[in-house]
Amino acid sequence: MSKAELTRIEILRKSFDLIYKNGYQSTSIDEIIATTKVTKGAFYYHFKSKEEMGMALISDVMHKELWPAVKKSINTTKDFRKNLYKMLTDLLIEHPVLTCEYGCPSVNLIQEMAPLNEHFRKALKKNLSEWQKLIEDEIVRAQGVGQLSADHDPQNIALYVITLYHGVRNMGKVLGKGYYMTFLKEFDNYLNSLK
């Protein structure tokens, strides 16, 4: 990997840390430069603007950090209930980057930037759509092997699961990590109620 590629990765990783803790709008380019110890010229060599850096953050850091964990957990067993439960457990409890006090970086950006910036909205929606499709495919697979009635709408279940995750992530910021355990118990009950 070239020095330029390493610099770009370092800018994105440090930007991610700052934005995850402080928010996108509250994080200035000057703070990013000070944290990464690169020059302003180096920052602008890699990104024409803070917005372009934000788009790279969504696609190159957040997606690459979160997506492998989601994909791996949903393919753990042949039981869709266990897979969906593991997926949320891994995201809430096990993921090494995500913390309870700061929530989920994607959820945070959806709340902060999606209403204000069309580019952010589209990039975040793309990630959500990919996650939704993964869950839908798992539901369809479960229906195909008789684990779940065909009466259930895979899209509705996928949207419900994602909405639950977003809600519990936000509530966790206030109620703490113990709330995740309460949620996961109820989520398990929900999954077991699906026939």
SULQUITA-V750817 format. One record per pair of residues at least 24 apart in sequence whose C-alpha atoms are under 7 Angstrom apart, sorted by the first residue. I is the first residue (numbers start at 1). GAP is how many residues later the second one is. Records with the same first field share a line. If there is no record, write none. Layout:
I=GAP  GAP
//
This chain:
8=38
10=26
11=25
12=45
16=41
20=82  85
21=81
55=65  68
58=65
80=58  59  62
81=110
85=103
92=88
100=72  73  76  77
101=71  72
102=71
103=66  67  69  70
104=65
107=59
132=26  27
148=46  47
149=46
//
